[in-house]
Amino acid sequence: MTNGQREQVFFYKRTCCVLPRSDKPKARTIEHILLAAATSVFMFCCEVEVEAGAVMSGSGLLQSYFGLLYGELMKTNGPTLTPSVVYDDPQRGIKWLTGVLGLRLKSLYQTPDGEVAFAELVWRTGIVFVSARPPAENPWSKMGIASISLVAEDADAVGKAYQHARSMGADIVREMHVARTPAFPEGSTQFDLRDTEGNLWTIGTFQPGIE
């Protein structure tokens, strides 16, 4: 597609299709989405609610293509491994996680007396569970200190997170540095800090794969 070329976004019910303006809309399945992404064919479908007849420029369409494709996949392909942190004072813990680390509070469930029972906090595409320490007879009451790594977009993002944490007076246990190990010999820009109840958090650029 040449720079500045325009495409028509057609909508049929709640299914949208991106096609050349001269073509007619066709409904596609999620398999077609994956095929389009793999072959760089500029056609996609996803379940979204937008006004019919929207027209985008080539660059805007490209951004929308990948953004909506990613969002569609994440609706059914969320994290399959989720860490959990137990706090004696979960309200204070959540305030630290959102204020110092920059996690986003997705959901919060409270007891009848207003105490935190359970919460979900989001970091990019990952989720961490936060809960109050239960009574002694509950096995989860024995949970100790956790160590969790957060993957940043790049070294600049790590640097911004580091400067923010310092400005918030965070307990930084290891300053920002480039770590190299046999697991990531190319290096990971990262720093480590301790939260309000001793849990250790790392923000860095190393992102392991599952293959």
Secondary structure, 3 states (H helix, E strand, C coil): CCCCCCEEEEEECCEEEEECCCCCCCCCCHHHHHHHHHHCCCCCEEECCCCCCCEECHHHHHHHHHHHHHHHHHHHCCCCCCCEEEECCHHHHHHHHHHHHCCEEEEEEECCCCCEEEEEEEECCEEEEEEECCCCCCHHHHCCCCEEEEECCCHHHHHHHHHHHHHCCCEEEEEEEEEEECCEEEEEEEEEEECCCCCEEEEECCCCCCC
